[in-house]
Amino acid sequence: MITIRGAVLERIGASRPYSASRPLAVTEVELAPPGAGELLVRVEAAGVCHSDLSVVDGNRVRPVPMLLGHEAAGIVEAVGADVTGVRPGQRVVLTFLPRCGNCPACATDGMAPCQPGSAANGAGTLLDGGIRLHRAGQTVYHHLGVSGFATHAVVSAASAVPVPDDVPPTVAALLGCAVLTGGGAVLNVGRPAPGDTVAVVGLGGVGMAAVLTALAHDEVRVIAIDRLADKLSAATALGAHATYTPQQAVDEGVRAPVVIEAAGHPAALQTAIDVTAPGGRTITVGLPPPDARISLSPLALVAEGRSLIGSYLGSAVPARDIPRFVELWRSGRLPVERLVSSTVPLEQINEAMDQLADGTAVRQIITF
């Protein structure tokens, strides 16, 4: 048992600003050693993502207290029994959906999320159902099998992918969620061909990662759509060929065969559907509130031969896809570090959640 410091969500649905209500407390927590098939990781960097905010604001109900953070990277310090392929001293990317490798969903090559992994995530446990976090004798739940807003984490080996030493911690952390989700949707579902246009609706960390991944393809035109002028300017700086507000995109008749929705808002998905060309694919990776609804014409899907596809974690198999993104980064075609809008200390996690809720940050990184 070791004592760590981490950001624990004490209550869900606190009022904003979070800098005043302080729903997250940076506190000491006891961390049990890794069990069979698990790793102890010293966290180096963790990204602040909407999937964290969705637990804070109550859009995703999870058990509390919960140590948040699901996009992280660090150094393996110890391994439990039966762990192969990972050794102490290696840098690993932590991913928020462990794949058991045995269920029917794991046989879909990433198109469906692992069933036991999803169940464990909902319950706030590790893949085997265990909990390694406690405080004063009481349970502290795991967030998506990672709990990366802490100095250390115990995770299932199925939640970790080793990366070479030359991949910096901030880049490695972003590979685990923003790039795997946004970029994975482009690589695994969109699959743009030379001459295609890819439109991305919603330019947070996941959307910007989709923009970067689309730009890594030869002869692909990239359109970025967001309601905030600063996000559009940032997309232009990354290399987007055209930018629009949602209303401009609809009014000007923008159409693309591959459209990625990454905002997690029904209005954004409606925009994405509206700008999808006949024969095209609307791919949604955002996570709106459970009661969100949109208006959809089934006739348009049929008569125009269009598809609406949900993509969780970018329909990725992390062990397969993270090395692909590493090679794109190494070649200079995927400058992941440009997604980082700021680095913040763990003690400012509530303020970071305010920045995220305001839509003013692309990716804030907590460094340790």
Secondary structure, DSSP 8 states (H G I E B T S, - for coil): -EEEEEEEE--SS--S-HHHH--EEEEEEEE----TTEEEEEEEEEEE-HHHHHHHTTSS---SSEE---EEEEEEEEE-TT--S--TT-EEEE-SS---S-SGGGGGTTSS--HHHHHHHHHT--TTS---EEETTEE-EESTTT--SBSEEEEEGGGEEEE-TTS-HHHHHHIIIIIIIIIHIIIIII---TT-EEEEE--SHHHHHHHHHHHTSTT-EEEEE-S-HHHHHHHHHHT-SEEE-HHHHHHTT--EEEEEE-S--HHHHHHHHHTEEEEEEEEE-----TT------HHHHHHTT-EEEE-GGGG--HHHHHHHHHHHHHTTS--GGGGEEEEE-GGGHHHHHHHHHHT--SEEEEE-
